[in-house]
Amino acid sequence: MRDGRVVLRKRKGDVIADAPVGDVLASIRKGSMGVGTKMSIGSKTYVVEPVGFRISPGLPGQDMAQAVRVFANLKKGRELTGHFLTALATAGAQVEVGGKDGSTDDTSPT
């Protein structure tokens, strides 16, 4: 966010979307366990997640150390998503707060 605008970029820097912050609707993405953010800009919907963040709970052969890493990553991801949504709201975006886990969306990534 800069100068009243939200700019979404790919990892390599290519611009995906650019809009006034007031035109952005954001919420926690359903099914993301509090880590993914759904953002609607105009008629397009985007899913934003922390770079490189992946969790795979419940995989066969998962040991205790792996489980601890998964939960630590989940906590960090939720914190980052919370900060991101707070920054969007503070800048003037419309941020929806959902149910018990904050989930409000059933949209697949585009």
N, C-alpha and C positions, 0 to 999 in steps of 0.2 A: 504494500500500500504506500502510495506516495502522491502528494499533491491532490488528495481527494479521489484518487483512482485506485482500483484493484487491477493488478496485472498478474495473470497466471502464465507461468512459463514451464516448458519442459526442462528436464535436467540440463540439457545442452544450451538453454537460454532462448530457444525459439518461443515466441509469444503465442499462446493458445487463445487467450481472451484478455480484453482490456475494456473496462467500463467504469463509470462513476460509482463510488462506493455505495451511494444511495440506491443504486439499481441492483444490488446484490442481496440475495436471500440465502442464508446459510443455516445449516443444522447438522447435528451429529447424524451420520449415516447409519441407518438401521443395519444390524448385523456386523458392524465394525467393532463391537465391544468397546465403543467409546473412543476409537482411534481415528476413524475416517470422518471427514467433513464433506457433506453434500453442499455444493454451491450452485445456485441457479442465477444465470446472468442472461436476461432476455429469455429466449426460447431454448437455450442450451443449458444442460446440467453437467456438472463436473464433480469428480470425487478427488479430494485432496487428502493425501496421507503423508506422514513424515517420510522423508527420503530413506530408502533402504529398510523400512520397517516391515518386518514380516513375523508373524507368530504362527505356530503350527501345533497347538495343544492337542493332546490325545493321539499322537502318532505312535504306532507300534514300536516297541524297543526304546521308548524315550526314558532316559534315566533321570534321577533326581536333579542332577546339575542342570540338565537341559530344561527341566520344568521350572527351576528357579530363574534361569535366564528368560524364559518365556514370560513369566509373571513380572519380572523386572522391566522387560521391554514393554509389556502391556501398561504398566504404571507410567513409564516415561512417555509412551505414546498418548495416553489419556491426558497427561499434564500438558504436552505440546498442543494437543487439540484444544484443550481448554484455554490456553493462552491465545491461540489463533482466533478462536471464536470471540474471546474478550476483546482482542484488538480490532476485529471486524466490527463488533457492536460499538466500541468506543469511537471508531471512525465514522459511524453512521449507517452501517449495513443493517439489514433486518435479520436478526438472529432468532430462530425459533428454538424454544426449549421444549423437549418432548417428555416422554414417560419416565418411568423410574430410572432407566439407564440413560436417559437423554435421547433415545432413538426416536426419530420421526419419519424416517425415509425408507422406501423400499426400491429405490432406483438403482439400477445397475450402472457401473462406470461406463462412460462414453469416451 
